[in-house]
Structures are given as structure tokens and as C-alpha cells.
Amino acid sequence: DQVAQSLKEVEQREKARGKVTLEDKFSQAGLSIDRKAYYIASLASAVGVGLLAFTMIGSSMAVIPGLIVGGLGLPNWYLGMRKAKRIKKFVLEFPNALDVITRGLKSGLPLNDCIRIISAEAAEPVKSEFRAMMDAQAVGLSLGEAIENLYRRIPVPEANYFGIIITIQQKSGGNLAESLANMSRVVRERRKLKNKITALSGEAKSSAGIIACMPVAVAGLVYFSTPTYIEKLWLTQAGQFTLIGSAMWMLVGGLVMRKMINFDV
């Protein structure tokens, strides 16, 4: 009953967190900036891409897509890229941190001392995340609340499982070292399975990349061989609409292929 109640409380807190804010995206990407700096960078990117599109195509019709891509697309893409890279590093190092906690608990160290060791000696970003947990406890938060903030900064199942295990152990007891050892083994097996899926889907990803690059490559070859033949695509209004429509359909096709060959483990 205590375990079921603890799981229910964890689920309720997960639902109460609500939508991810822009500040949460900054922390997930490992950036120490504010909204003002982000908006200024987005505006500069929008102006730059819009001017580049106008210069290349020579039509005001290309400015609006350029502004949208530069102001909304590129900043979000950059945040997503930083977030994915940081999460990948965290998942690779997190099992080692769990092993350190397990060995420390078996040798008689308190959990807080184990976390302090990781915050001083582990690799990034695990080191900074566990240091943030120690800082949160220093200002009055409990260990369970500090670990919940870890999942907000690193939104992966591994961080969520870690918080659930600590919360249940604090309320209902149990062998924490054994639970964390089992979790470390599960995390490593998940990583092995993900690497296997990545290897098996490599051929499909290569094919998708080749298909996506072919139109651009063919257009470039035609331009260098006979420029007057293809320049109507950006010199005439019909050609400009054709380019915009083709780019949109290529984007849709790329997103569909990406969805088909990406697997969550």
C-alpha cells in the first residue's frame, strides 16, 4: 500500500508540472541565458536568413519563409540539438554514477555523501546535475524534491526512475543499494538495445539522406552546366512558387522518413 501510494503521488506531481517553459528548455540544453538574449538572437537570425533568402532568390516572396525559418526554426533546432547532445552524454555517464552510489551505500556511506562524491568527480553533465541537487538541498529542499528537479532538467526515463526509487525508499524503506544496482543494469541494457537499433536502422537513414540530397545535388549540377535553363525557377513567379512548394514537400517527406526510422527505447 505504501509503494502504491508513493507511485500515485509521483504521478500526480508529474501531471502538475505542466507545460515545459522556455527556461526549462534553456536548462535542458545547458545554456545559462535569459529570454531577452534568446529573443535578440532569434531576431538576428530571422533578419539574417531573410536577407540571405532575398539575396539568393531576388524576390520579396522569399523573405517571409526566411524570417520564419530564421526566427523560429533555427533557434528551436539549436536548442533541440544541444538538448539531445547533453542528454546523450548524461545517459552514457549515469550508470557509472549509479554504481558509485551502490558501492558507497554497501560500504556504509550515507546517500548524500555518495551524491557529493559524484558532484565532485563525475564527468559532465552528470557532475553539474548532481551538484545542482546538492545546492537545492542546501537551500532547504528535500532530497526527493531535488531529484524531481533533475528530471525537469534531464527529461529522460532514467532520471525519472531514479527519482521514483529514491522517493519510494524514503517512504517505505527497502534495500536502496540493490535497487540502484538493478537500475544500473537496466540502463546499460537499454543503451545496448538502442545501439543495436541504431545499427540496424543505419541503412534506412543513409537511404533517406541520399534521397533528400538528390534534388539539391541535381539542381546544382544543372545550374553549373546550363544556368539559363534552371534560373527560371527563381526569376519567374511560377518558378518561385514551385521552389517553395517543393521545399515544403521535401520537408514533409523528410519528417515522415525521420519518424519511420527513429525508435524510442
C-alpha positions in Angstrom: 0.0 0.0 0.0 2.8 2.4 0.8 4.5 1.7 -2.6 1.3 2.2 -4.5 0.6 5.5 -2.6 4.2 6.7 -3.4 3.7 5.9 -7.1 0.4 7.7 -7.1 2.0 10.8 -5.6 4.8 10.7 -8.1 2.3 10.5 -11.0 0.3 13.4 -9.6 3.4 15.6 -9.4 4.3 14.6 -12.9 0.9 15.9 -14.1 1.2 19.1 -12.0 4.4 20.1 -13.7 2.5 21.4 -16.7 4.0 22.6 -19.9 7.7 23.0 -20.4 8.7 26.6 -20.2 11.4 28.4 -22.2 13.6 28.5 -19.1 13.3 24.7 -18.8 14.5 24.4 -22.4 17.5 26.5 -21.6 18.4 24.3 -18.6 17.8 21.2 -20.7 20.2 22.5 -23.3 22.8 23.5 -20.7 22.5 27.2 -21.6 22.7 30.0 -19.0 20.9 32.7 -20.9 17.6 34.6 -20.3 14.6 35.2 -22.5 15.9 38.6 -23.6 19.1 37.2 -25.0 17.2 34.4 -26.7 14.8 36.8 -28.4 17.6 39.0 -29.6 19.4 36.1 -31.1 16.2 34.8 -32.7 15.6 38.3 -34.2 19.1 38.5 -35.6 18.8 35.0 -37.0 15.5 35.9 -38.7 16.9 39.1 -40.3 20.0 37.3 -41.5 18.1 34.3 -43.0 15.5 36.7 -44.6 18.2 38.8 -46.2 20.0 35.7 -47.4 16.8 34.4 -49.0 16.1 37.7 -50.6 19.7 37.9 -52.0 19.7 34.4 -53.4 16.2 34.4 -54.9 15.7 38.1 -55.6 12.1 38.2 -54.6 10.2 39.5 -51.6 8.2 36.3 -51.5 11.2 34.5 -50.2 11.6 36.9 -47.2 8.6 35.6 -45.2 9.7 31.9 -45.2 13.3 33.1 -44.5 12.0 35.1 -41.4 10.0 32.1 -40.2 12.9 29.7 -40.6 15.5 32.1 -39.1 13.3 33.3 -36.2 11.5 30.1 -35.2 13.2 27.2 -36.9 16.9 27.7 -36.3 16.7 28.7 -32.6 14.5 25.7 -31.8 16.7 23.5 -33.8 19.8 24.7 -31.9 18.1 24.2 -28.5 17.0 20.7 -29.6 20.5 19.8 -30.8 22.1 21.0 -27.6 19.5 19.1 -25.5 19.9 15.9 -27.4 23.7 16.1 -27.2 23.6 16.8 -23.4 21.1 14.0 -22.7 23.2 11.5 -24.7 26.2 12.4 -22.5 24.1 12.1 -19.4 22.7 8.7 -20.2 26.2 7.4 -21.0 27.6 8.5 -17.7 24.6 8.0 -15.4 25.1 4.2 -14.9 28.6 4.9 -13.6 27.1 7.3 -11.1 24.6 4.7 -10.0 27.5 2.2 -9.5 29.3 4.8 -7.3 26.2 5.2 -5.2 25.7 1.5 -4.9 29.3 0.8 -3.8 29.1 3.7 -1.4 25.9 2.5 0.2 27.2 -1.0 0.6 30.3 0.3 2.3 28.2 2.3 4.8 28.2 5.8 3.4 25.0 7.9 3.6 23.3 8.7 0.3 24.1 12.4 0.5 27.8 11.7 0.8 27.6 9.4 -2.3 25.9 12.2 -4.2 28.5 14.7 -3.0 31.3 12.4 -4.4 29.6 12.2 -7.8 29.1 16.0 -7.9 32.9 16.4 -7.4 34.4 13.6 -9.5 31.9 12.5 -12.2 32.0 13.6 -15.9 29.8 16.3 -17.3 26.8 16.8 -17.4 26.2 14.3 -14.5 28.7 16.3 -12.3 26.8 19.6 -12.7 23.4 18.0 -12.3 24.3 16.3 -9.1 25.9 19.5 -7.9 22.6 21.2 -8.6 21.0 18.6 -6.4 23.4 19.4 -3.6 22.7 23.1 -4.0 19.0 22.5 -3.9 19.3 20.7 -0.6 21.5 23.5 0.8 18.6 26.0 0.3 16.1 23.8 2.1 14.7 21.3 -0.5 14.4 17.7 0.4 16.4 15.0 -1.5 13.2 13.8 -3.2 12.4 17.3 -4.4 15.9 17.9 -5.6 15.8 14.7 -7.6 12.5 15.7 -9.1 14.2 18.9 -10.4 16.8 16.6 -12.1 14.0 15.1 -14.3 12.9 18.6 -15.3 16.4 19.4 -16.4 17.1 16.0 -17.9 13.8 14.7 -19.2 14.8 11.0 -19.7 13.2 7.9 -18.2 16.5 7.1 -16.4 16.3 10.3 -14.3 12.6 9.7 -13.6 13.2 6.1 -12.5 16.0 7.4 -10.2 13.6 9.8 -8.5 10.9 7.2 -8.1 13.3 4.7 -6.5 14.6 7.3 -4.0 11.0 8.5 -3.2 9.7 5.0 -2.6 12.8 4.0 -0.5 12.4 7.1 1.7 8.7 6.4 2.5 8.6 2.6 2.5 12.2 1.5 3.1 14.0 -1.3 1.3 17.4 -2.1 0.0 18.4 1.0 -1.9 21.8 -0.3 -3.0 20.2 -3.4 -4.6 17.5 -1.3 -6.3 20.1 1.1 -7.8 22.3 -1.8 -8.9 19.3 -3.3 -10.7 18.6 0.1 -12.3 22.2 0.5 -13.4 21.9 -2.9 -15.1 18.6 -2.0 -16.8 20.0 1.4 -18.0 23.1 -0.4 -19.6 20.8 -3.0 -21.3 18.6 -0.2 -22.7 21.7 1.5 -24.1 22.8 -1.7 -25.7 19.4 -2.2 -27.3 19.4 1.4 -28.5 22.8 0.9 -30.1 21.6 -2.2 -31.8 18.6 -0.5 -33.2 20.8 2.4 -34.4 23.0 -0.1 -36.2 20.1 -1.9 -37.8 18.4 1.3 -39.0 21.7 2.8 -40.4 20.9 1.7 -43.9 17.5 3.2 -43.9 18.9 6.5 -42.6 21.6 6.6 -45.3 19.0 6.0 -47.9 16.8 8.8 -46.5 19.8 11.2 -46.6 20.6 10.3 -50.2 17.0 10.8 -51.3 16.9 14.1 -49.5 20.1 15.4 -51.1 19.4 14.3 -54.6 17.1 17.2 -55.7 19.6 19.7 -54.3 22.6 18.0 -56.0 20.8 17.7 -59.3 19.7 21.3 -59.2 23.3 22.4 -58.5 24.7 20.3 -61.4 22.1 21.7 -63.8 22.9 25.2 -62.7 26.6 24.8 -63.3 26.1 23.2 -66.7 23.3 25.3 -68.1 22.4 28.2 -65.8 19.9 29.7 -68.2 17.8 26.5 -68.2 17.2 26.4 -64.4 17.3 30.1 -63.5 13.6 30.5 -64.4 12.9 28.8 -61.1 13.8 31.9 -59.1 13.4 34.6 -61.8 9.8 33.9 -62.5 6.8 33.9 -60.1 5.7 30.5 -61.2 9.2 29.1 -60.6 9.3 30.7 -57.1 6.0 29.1 -56.1 7.4 25.8 -57.4 10.5 26.2 -55.3 8.6 27.0 -52.2 6.1 24.1 -52.7 8.9 21.7 -53.5 10.8 22.7 -50.4 7.7 22.2 -48.2 7.0 18.8 -49.7 10.7 17.8 -49.2 10.4 18.9 -45.6 7.2 16.9 -45.1 8.9 13.8 -46.7 12.0 14.2 -44.6 9.9 14.4 -41.4 7.9 11.3 -42.4 11.1 9.3 -43.1 12.6 10.5 -39.8 9.5 9.4 -37.9 9.6 6.0 -39.6 13.3 5.2 -38.9 13.6 6.7 -35.3 12.8 4.4 -32.4 12.4 5.2 -28.8 13.8 2.7 -26.3 
